Amino acid sequence: MFRGLIILFLLIPSGLWAQDADRILGLWQNEARDKVVEIYKADGKYHGRIHWLKEPKNPDGSWRRDVHNNKPERRSRLLLGIDVFKNFTYNASDGEWDGGEIYSEYSGNTYNAKMWLNNNGELRVKGYLGFLWFLGRTNTYYRKY
């Protein structure tokens, strides 16, 4: 019985950390209100794909594509559904998701990134070059229900 209590004691905190880490799962709208990103979990990492665009089509009626991508072979893919957040892991010690990358469909560039929830429940996403996190740019996303 004592061994069972010890095992239970060890398992409960890890389950709570997983719940804490999963707080970012779901739909998030950007500050400009022209894009919604769906954050999902796969293989223990957090990713985000474009779920909705205010203007998913070009003025000529064709679907918007990833035309600014630095890799020419990806320029023909549709913007809807592409991953713009990739490979984030939750760091329980500071309450941040880090080690990931964000992709800007506007520039075609990929940046190192970290994410966190502020006190208002808003998702803050900071992209930066290399290890220069203090020179990066932070965007705010709002939970979309």
C-alpha positions as CSV (number, residue, x, y, z in Angstrom):
1,M,0.0,0.0,0.0
2,F,2.8,2.4,0.9
3,R,4.4,1.8,-2.5
4,G,1.1,2.5,-4.2
5,L,0.9,5.9,-2.5
6,I,4.4,6.8,-3.5
7,I,3.6,5.9,-7.2
8,L,0.4,7.9,-7.0
9,F,2.3,10.9,-5.4
10,L,4.8,10.8,-8.2
11,L,2.3,10.6,-11.0
12,I,-0.1,13.4,-9.9
13,P,2.4,16.2,-10.4
14,S,3.4,15.0,-13.9
15,G,-0.3,14.9,-14.9
16,L,-0.7,18.5,-13.6
17,W,2.3,19.7,-15.6
18,A,0.8,18.2,-18.7
19,Q,-2.5,20.0,-18.1
20,D,-0.6,23.2,-17.5
21,A,1.4,22.7,-20.7
22,D,-1.8,22.0,-22.7
23,R,-3.4,25.4,-21.8
24,I,-2.3,26.8,-25.2
25,L,-4.1,24.2,-27.2
26,G,-7.0,25.5,-29.3
27,L,-7.7,28.5,-31.6
28,W,-5.9,31.8,-31.3
29,Q,-6.5,35.0,-33.3
30,N,-3.7,37.4,-34.1
31,E,-3.7,41.2,-33.2
32,A,-4.7,42.2,-36.7
33,R,-7.7,39.9,-36.5
34,D,-7.0,38.6,-40.0
35,K,-5.7,35.1,-39.0
36,V,-6.6,32.3,-36.6
37,V,-3.9,29.7,-35.7
38,E,-4.9,26.3,-34.3
39,I,-2.3,25.2,-31.7
40,Y,-2.1,21.4,-31.5
41,K,0.2,18.8,-29.9
42,A,2.0,16.1,-31.9
43,D,4.7,13.8,-30.6
44,G,5.0,15.7,-27.4
45,K,5.6,19.1,-29.1
46,Y,3.3,22.0,-29.8
47,H,2.7,23.3,-33.3
48,G,0.3,25.8,-34.8
49,R,-1.3,25.8,-38.3
50,I,-3.3,28.5,-40.1
51,H,-6.9,27.6,-39.4
52,W,-8.7,30.7,-40.8
53,L,-7.8,33.8,-42.9
54,K,-9.9,36.9,-43.2
55,E,-8.9,37.0,-46.9
56,P,-8.1,33.4,-48.0
57,K,-8.3,34.3,-51.7
58,N,-6.5,36.8,-53.9
59,P,-8.4,39.6,-55.7
60,D,-8.6,37.4,-58.8
61,G,-10.4,34.7,-56.8
62,S,-7.5,32.2,-56.6
63,W,-6.5,30.8,-53.2
64,R,-3.7,32.5,-51.4
65,R,-0.4,30.6,-51.6
66,D,2.9,30.6,-49.7
67,V,4.5,32.8,-52.5
68,H,7.1,34.4,-50.2
69,N,8.6,31.1,-49.0
70,N,12.4,31.0,-49.2
71,K,12.1,27.5,-50.6
72,P,10.8,27.7,-54.2
73,E,9.2,24.2,-54.0
74,R,6.9,25.4,-51.2
75,R,5.6,28.5,-52.9
76,S,2.6,26.8,-54.5
77,R,1.2,25.4,-51.3
78,L,-2.0,26.9,-49.9
79,L,-1.6,29.2,-46.8
80,L,-4.6,27.6,-45.1
81,G,-3.3,24.6,-43.1
82,I,0.4,25.4,-43.1
83,D,2.3,25.2,-39.8
84,V,3.4,28.6,-38.7
85,F,4.5,27.5,-35.2
86,K,6.7,24.4,-35.0
87,N,8.4,22.2,-32.3
88,F,7.7,24.0,-29.1
89,T,8.3,22.3,-25.8
90,Y,6.9,23.3,-22.4
91,N,9.3,24.4,-19.8
92,A,7.5,24.1,-16.4
93,S,10.2,26.1,-14.5
94,D,9.4,29.3,-16.3
95,G,5.9,28.5,-17.7
96,E,7.0,29.1,-21.3
97,W,7.0,27.1,-24.5
98,D,10.4,27.4,-26.1
99,G,12.8,25.8,-28.5
100,G,10.4,26.3,-31.4
101,E,10.2,28.3,-34.6
102,I,7.7,30.6,-36.1
103,Y,7.2,31.1,-39.9
104,S,6.1,34.4,-41.3
105,E,4.0,33.9,-44.4
106,Y,4.4,37.6,-45.1
107,S,8.2,37.5,-45.4
108,G,8.9,33.8,-46.0
109,N,11.3,33.8,-43.1
110,T,11.6,31.4,-40.1
111,Y,12.6,32.6,-36.7
112,N,13.5,31.0,-33.4
113,A,10.7,31.6,-30.9
114,K,9.2,31.2,-27.5
115,M,5.6,31.6,-26.3
116,W,3.9,32.3,-23.0
117,L,0.5,33.2,-21.6
118,N,0.4,36.6,-19.9
119,N,-1.8,37.4,-16.8
120,N,-4.7,38.3,-19.1
121,G,-4.7,34.8,-20.7
122,E,-3.3,36.2,-24.0
123,L,-0.7,34.2,-25.9
124,R,2.5,36.1,-26.4
125,V,4.8,34.8,-29.2
126,K,8.3,36.2,-29.5
127,G,10.3,35.6,-32.7
128,Y,14.0,36.3,-32.9
129,L,17.2,35.6,-34.9
130,G,19.7,33.1,-33.5
131,F,20.1,33.5,-29.8
132,L,19.3,37.2,-29.7
133,W,15.9,36.8,-28.0
134,F,16.2,40.3,-26.5
135,L,16.1,41.9,-30.0
136,G,13.0,40.0,-31.2
137,R,9.5,41.0,-31.9
138,T,6.5,39.9,-29.8
139,N,3.0,39.4,-31.1
140,T,-0.2,38.9,-29.1
141,Y,-2.8,36.2,-29.9
142,Y,-6.3,36.1,-28.3
143,R,-8.2,32.9,-27.6
144,K,-10.9,32.3,-30.1
145,Y,-13.8,30.2,-28.8
